[in-house]
Amino acid sequence: MREGKQCSELFINTQNWIHVKKEANFPTDNDGVVALDEAVWGKHLMNIVGDHAEIAGQRVGFNVDTVYRNVLEKVQQQQ
């Protein structure tokens, strides 16, 4: 997720809307769709820098294979 950084043009409006919610005590670091605090499930292993489409493998030029390989290595280290 892009913590405090700009998302791609596809998610800039929703990222900014989530940031505006900071005044209402909403989490603000997000990928343009999901807030960072809401994305953690189970044991937190790492943060991924990318917007929602990049992390889902839908953005040309973003190497999602490397990201998921790193995630798998982290999971294997925990076992």
Stockholm file with secondary structure:
# STOCKHOLM 1.0

chainA/1-79         MREGKQCSELFINTQNWIHVKKEANFPTDNDGVVALDEAVWGKHLMNIVGDHAEIAGQRVGFNVDTVYRNVLEKVQQQQ
#=GR chainA/1-79 SS CCTTSCCCTTTHHHHHHHHHGGGGTCCCCBSSSSBHHHHCCSSCCCCCCSCHHHHTTCSTTCCHHHHHHHHHHHHHHHC
#=GC SS_cons        CCTTSCCCTTTHHHHHHHHHGGGGTCCCCBSSSSBHHHHCCSSCCCCCCSCHHHHTTCSTTCCHHHHHHHHHHHHHHHC
//
